[in-house]
Amino acid sequence: MHAEIFTSETGFILLGLTSYQNQCIVLFVVSLTMYLLTVLGNLLIIILVNIDAQLHTPMYFFLSHLASMDIGYVTSSVPQTLAHLLAGKGVLSSIGCILQGDTTLSLGITECLLLGVMAYDRYMAICNPLRYASAMDRKHQHLLATSCWIIGCLLSTVTIVCIFHHSFCGPNFINHFFCELRFLLDLTCDDVKHTKDILNGLLVFEVLVPFSVILCSYSCILHSIFQMQSVAGRYKVFSTCGSHLTVVSLFYGTIMSIYIIPQSNSSPDQNKKVAVMYLVVTPLLNTIIYTLWNKDVHRAVIKVLKRRNFEEKP
């Protein structure tokens, strides 16, 4: 009965990023600025991909899905974190914690899988150009993207069920700024050994399987590059894959540092810093990488601006 009252009425208290008021103000301003830039930048990518015919390619189709995920990813945690920074405390009901944890985890898994799909797309385009058109037609694009979304939702739901079938005894404090599901296991009264084994098994699929696809794809791409005689051809391949490789390095680097490294070796403050990297900083950097470093996006922006100026002239 105590566990039932704890989860349904008391909820969880998030300790947040800091307890110092002056730091809260600075963090609020910085986080709000980064959040707005991330949302606006990703919206720009989605709009450009939809209205510019030259961006109607598999690579930009998957990029628009990545942009949608990043918007959902930051929105699942940052607005609540901003509210907590202003209020000085963070309280979440059990339902709120489930919804936030499920949304964040689902989008995180989906992004892992989609980055693997994007690497496979680059592999097909560079290493199998003759089969590329049929292998990545509109039907297969939608199938791959939809599969990523569905698998992400299913695996996050399994995680929720595994965690919340336990009873919670308290204390109900979570030393984090959002409802990170894996930290809830420390608040349970039951033996969680089997649950941790199941979640570790899921972790292998969620992170290491798509990462293996990425490594294999880019190993084949590198082999193809070394076979090229043309310097211009090599440069074109590097420029095409460079943005995706940078995004992969940022995302997987931060994810693995918090999920693969044993928890006993990581302090709560270190976990928070890494979480800020993959929840707030990385989505913003993704936007910058795919807009500022992408010539196709530059041309699309210029085309839209010229069209607008032409329409505004009398």
N, C-alpha and C positions, 0 to 999 in steps of 0.2 A: 504493500500500500504506500510505503514511504517513497519507493521508486516511482510509483504512478503519480503521486502528488508532485514529485520533483520534476518530471518531464512535462507534465501537462499544465501545471500552474506556475511553478517557480521559473522554469526555463533555464537558460544558460546566460551567464554573465561574461562578456568578452572584456578582457583586460586592455585590449587595444594596443596601439603602437607605442604610446608613451603616456605617462601620468603627469607630465609637466605642462602647465597651461601655456607657457610661451612657445614650447615646442609644438603643441597642438595647433596653434594658430598658423605657424609656418608650414606644418605638414598639411593643414587644410588647404591653404592657398596653392601649394605645390601640387597636391593631389587633384584638386579641382581643375587646375590649369591643364595638367596632363590628361585628365579624363576627357575634358572638352576637346582637346586637340585630337585625341584618339578617336572619339566618336565622329567628329567632323571629317577627319582624314579618311576614315574607313567609309563613311557615307559618300565622300567624293569618289573613292574607288568604285563603289557599287554603282553609282550613277553613271560614271564614265563608261564602265564595262557594258552597261545596258543600252546606252544611247549611241556609242561609237561603233560602227560596223567593223572597223579594223581590229577592235578588241574582242570580237566574237570568235575567239579561239579557245581550245581546251585549257590552255594555261591561264588565261584571264577569267574563264568560267570558274575554275577552282579558286582563283584569287578572290573573286567576288564572294564565294562561300567562306573563305578564310577571313575576309573583312567582316562579314556578318557575324562570324563566331567571335571575333575580337570585340565587337560592339557588345554582344551578349555577355562575354567573359568579364569585361571591366564593369558592366552595369550590374552584374550579379553580386558584386562585392563593394565596389568603390562608393556608390551613393550612400549605402548604409554606414560605411567607414567614415565618410564625411560628416554624417549626422552624429555619429558617436564622438568625433573629434570636437564638434561644437558643444555637445551635451556634456562631455567629460566622462561619459560612461556608456557602455553598450549592453543592452539586455535583449535577448532573443528568446521567443517562445520555442518550444520543441518543434512545432510546426514550421516556424520561421527558419529555424536551424536546418531542418530537413530540406526545405525548399531551396535555401541558399546553398547548402552543401551539395545537393543533388544537381542543381543548375550548374554550379561551378565545375564540379567533377565531370558532368556530362559533356560540357563544352570543351573542357581540357582534354578528355579522351578523344573527342571528335577531332580536335585540332591535331593531336598526335597522329591519328589515322589519316587525316587529310594531307598532312605534310608528307606522309609516305606515298599517298596517291600522286601528289604533285611531283615527287621524285621519279615515280614510275612513268608519269607523263613525259618528263624530260628525257628519260631513258629511251622511251619509244620514239620520240621525235628525233633524237640524235643517232641512236644505234640501229633503229629499224624504221627509217623514214618511209620505205615503200608500204609498210603495213600500218603506218601511223594513222592515216585517214580513216581506215576501217576499224582499227582498234580503239580509236578515240572519237568516234562519231557522237552525235548528240545523245543517242540512246545510252551509250556506255558512259558518257560524262554524267548524265543524271543518275545512272545506276550506281556508279562509284561514289558520287557525292551523297546520295540518299543512304547508301550502305553505311557510310561513316557516321551520319547523324543517328541512324537507327541503332548501330552497335554501341555508340557512345551513350545513348539513353538506356539501353538494356543493361550495360555493364554498371552504370551508375546506380540503376535501380537495384541490381543484385547487391551492390555495396551497401546501400541504404538498408535493405532487408537484413543483411548479415549483422550490421551494427545495431540496429534498433530492435532486434529481437532479444537483446540483453536488457537487464534491469540496471538503472542508474542510481547510485547511492549518494553521489556527491563527494567532495564539494562541487558545486555547479559552476566553478570558475574555469574558463578556457583562456590560457595565456596566448591569445592570438587576436588579430583584428577582424577575422571573419570565421565562420563556422567550418573549420577544416575537419572533415569527417574522421580522419584517422586519429585525431587527438581525443575524440569522444570515447575511444576504447579505454583510455586511462581513467574514465569516470565510472566505469561499470563495476558491478559487484560480482559478476560471474567470471568463470574461467574463459578467457578469450583466445586461448592458444589455437584452437581449431579455426576460429574466425580470422586470426592473423594469417594462418596458413592459406586460407581461401583467398584473402585479400592480396597476399604476396603472389599467389598464382595468377590472379587477375592483373596484377601490376606487370608481370612479365609480358602478358599479352598486350596490355594497353601501351606500354612504353617500348619494350625491347623488340617486339615483333615489327612494328612500323619503322623503328630505328634501323633494324637489320635490313629491311627493304630499301631504306635510304642509302645505307652503306653499300649494298650490292649494286644498286642503280648507279651510284656515282663512281663506283669502281669500274663498271662497264663504260661509263661516260669518259672517265680519265683514260682508259685503254684506247677508246676511239680517238680521243684528242691526240694522243701520242702517235697514232697512225696517220694523222693528217699531215700533209706536206705544206698546205697553205697556212701562212701566219694569220691571214685575215680570217680564215675559217676557225682557227683556234681561238682567236679573240672574240669572234661572234658567239662561240659556244660558252666561253668563260663569262661573257657579259649576260648571256641568257640565264645561266645557272647561278651566277654570283649572288643575286638577290635571295634566291631560295636557300642557298647554302648558308648565307649569313643569318637568315631567319631561323633555320634549323639549328644552327649552332647556339643561338641565343635561347631558343625555347627549350631544347633538349638539355642544354648545359645547366640551366636553372632547375628544370624538373628533376633531372637525375641527381643533382646535388642535394635535394631535399628528400627524395623518395628512395634513392638507391643507397645513399650513405646511411649506415645504421643510426637509428635515432639516438642511441646513447652517446654518439660522438658529436651530436648537434645540440647546441643550447637553444632555449626558446627564442632568445633575441636573434640568434643567427637564422633560425627558421623564419622569423618574421621578415628579416631583410631579404632572404631568398624569395619568400612569397611575394614581397613587394616587386621584386624583379620580374617574376613571371606573370603576375596579375596586373601590374600597372605599367612598368617600364617597357617590357617586351612588346605588348600590343602597340604602344606608341612608336617604338623603334621599327616594328613591322610596317607601320604606315609610312614612316619617313623613308625606309629602304625602298618600298614599292612605289613611292611617288617621286621623291627627289632624285633617285638613282635610275629611274626608268624612263627611257626616251619615248617609248610608246605612249606612256601616260602623259608625258610633257606635250607630245603632239596632240593628244586628245583634248587636253586643257586649252591649248592654243586654238584649236579648231572650234571649240565651244565658245571661247571668248570672241573670236572673229565673227562667228555666226550671230552672236548676241549683238555685237557692235553694228553689224550690217542691218539687223532687224530694227535697231533703234534709230537708224538714220532715216530722215524724212524722204 
